[in-house]
């Protein structure tokens, strides 16, 4: 257990599975109590149970991050039940892609609502607590697509570019209150449920190649010749949330194996 994190209170949105679950478990390992928020209530409760087995307090909560009343209640209930809020990890996100001339505006709005408006709402309500405390950390899980356009994935890239602008703006606004705001931009998490259960199959059908060839194609694009892992992301997150990063705010840190360097 890391003394810097012992008994700190964290909220993780989109914490029920995949990277979000890995973040919850890593924070628990470091010593945090963790509130797991997810649209899928069963997965949120399951992850919270895993956190509790590690000896940390936890709660799994169904939350739609696009609904302000739900986000406000999440934050207020966390403060009331756990005694404060030290860390918000805005991880909830969605990927919907397609060619621009046929992409439905409803899907575009869904991506923007979840990835950008959801981040704004979570940060807004965390900030009102953290400003009063004059301390706290907000971290958004962004993407390499927040640094460089993504082919036939314009809604996602637009939402992530916006997320970096929001991170920088909040970093400026909240600095005087002792609240730091940063983002992490992972590369492709090639072993995540999103890829294994969905994207490999989609791309294999689109390009007329095997799923293994799809995986190899994406690894070949990375200078380090491998996909991003949960540990790669959580190692950076633990640093950014710690006092060791006390002079860092408004940053968007690449974790891409050299694929993105700006």
Helices and strands as residue ranges (DSSP letters): E 9-13, H 18-30, E 33-38, H 41-53, E 58-62, H 68-82, E 87-90, H 105-112, I 113-117, H 118-133, E 136-141, G 144-146, H 154-174, G 175-177, E 179-186, H 193-194, I 195-199, H 200-207, H 211-220, H 230-240, G 243-245, E 252-255
